[in-house]
Amino acid sequence: MTARAREDVEKLLNDIRVYLDWAEIPPSQIHVADGFHYRIDHFVKAFDWLHAFSVSPPMVEFKRIFAMRPLHVWENYKSIELEGLREQVMLAEAAVELKKRWKVKRPRMFGPDKPVSEEFRESPDAFEADEVTED
């Protein structure tokens, strides 16, 4: 049962992957994280969130702007480093809104915002300020 639920989540994620890539969502967040045992309710919640995201106004706007040009045209713009065209500016603005929406209550199944090893690491400079000098 969970295999089918996982397939459904991955299929929906694959359907919007090209838009997430072009919006510069980190690749580590555009897949179902492996190494965890997910229950069926995790997949249901993730599917519901992903579906709501895929029909959200920022995604609809991003898709609308992206559809203004075929994929090969966007790729050509990128490959020749052409910048500043009106549709590129519009896509960049839509990407900002899409990234904001992607961060709202995203299930951790799609990867954390930063690697776990960095979440709890203290900076080496944190203890230097606490040094006490004796007179």
Buried (B, 14 or more C-beta within 10 A) or exposed (E): EEEEBBEBBBEBBEEBBEBBEBBEBEEEBBBBBEEEEBEEEBBEBBBEBBBEBBEBEBBEBBBEBBEEBEEEEBEEBEEEEEEEEEBBEBBEEBBEBBBEBBEEEBBEBBBBEEEEEEEEEEEEEEEEEEEEEEE
